């Protein structure tokens, strides 16, 4: 793997994983089945920590490094974790938890970067930090230098492997119980589906704490024996240099990342010279951007679909026949259906309902959440299916298409409006760079459609909200067209780089 000019071989990775696993067991007292928080930016340390916890027969609990103390305290308490491996920028966040968590191992990202690196480094890498000297605090380099050896690995494919937390739609975050079998399944599937091998160079830009980056980048690269190019924090201006220096062949990206790169004044066509595959999910790729990738670089954006509950993909488009704005087809050993969300009856092709899935990648259950377990699964023909909460349909060729989240529908005078559909059409306006559709209270209609829009820089002086409203009314049915447009400089994003529509929606109705 590479990190801002540094290279870590697979042999060195294995040695450091074993040393860290031995330290967890012999010094920190981590035993089989114990939960260990991993709160690191994308980095060699993340990969080492992730596999070291598993090598110690323990359970990885991924933590968003943007979380604050209260959020981490909840996850630590709910999971029962007694140890944590963290980045040095997280010391102040975790320090108040000493006593609730017994041991902290602290890594400093700059230790894995050459002194003379030519790349711009983010603040989390350059900041100076000292590991506390109080009992319970351990510096990364000291842990590796201790030379501890782990005991024999006894975990089986059916043992608990990872507890990733998902926020869902309401309430506190819930942990998804995944065993080694489900984690390995989607990593292997993706490596084989995309035809990845040792000669490939893959990106590690999606957050590793999130299943999209964890499985589609980190673990799939390990399975394939590929080179993994890691960036601690997203920086679109580094893309040309990194892609050209390492000859990137596979880019796992959220559509917003691709839009961002293509809009960068530093982007060069030569950056994509060796690129063979661009894939991602979480949001539909705007048709205009997909067309630009095809006509300019002869690249198809291969969309997929998955959840934290399924360790990412349940669906991926076939490489030889992808469809635009499409989730893809159900992957190997996966049974996906569309049901009526109220009656639970299975629906015919082209009928919109809730997507449900059964397969090796589906979580065993939710950790400490009896209510969620009761409401999130349904039995069909003797098989247990996960209710995804996503609305969609299956076409005559067996491809699945998303309509929207089950609870994101806007009701305009009795007419149902699906925001994702409106967003897709809005991207047809040449001035629009990004768009988020939400509902807004309307005394007459109950709800109305509102658009929050980021314009391309060159279009800002010549485009008004009224221009976009008029264009929308000419482009789509009147009840779908936004009645109001607000121009903004940027849209909030989640940790996985998706537009945080729920944050915007809640703010609109709570104003």
Beta strands, then each sheet from edge to edge (+ up, - down):
strand 1: 2-3
strand 2: 6-7
strand 3: 35-39
strand 4: 59-62
strand 5: 83-87
strand 6: 103-107
strand 7: 137-139
strand 8: 160-166
strand 9: 174-179
strand 10: 201-204
strand 11: 227-230
strand 12: 250-252
strand 13: 277-280
strand 14: 301-307
strand 15: 312-316
strand 16: 329-330
strand 17: 335-339
strand 18: 353-358
strand 19: 366-367
strand 20: 377-380
strand 21: 383-394
strand 22: 400-405
strand 23: 410-412
strand 24: 415-417
strand 25: 432-442
strand 26: 446-455
strand 27: 484-487
sheet 1: 2+ 1- 11- 10-
sheet 2: 4+ 3+ 5+ 6+ 7+
sheet 3: 8+ 9- 19+
sheet 4: 12+ 13+ 14+ 15- 16+
sheet 5: 17+ 18- 21+ 20-
sheet 6: 17+ 18- 21+ 22-
sheet 7: 23+ 24-
sheet 8: 25+ 26- 27-
end
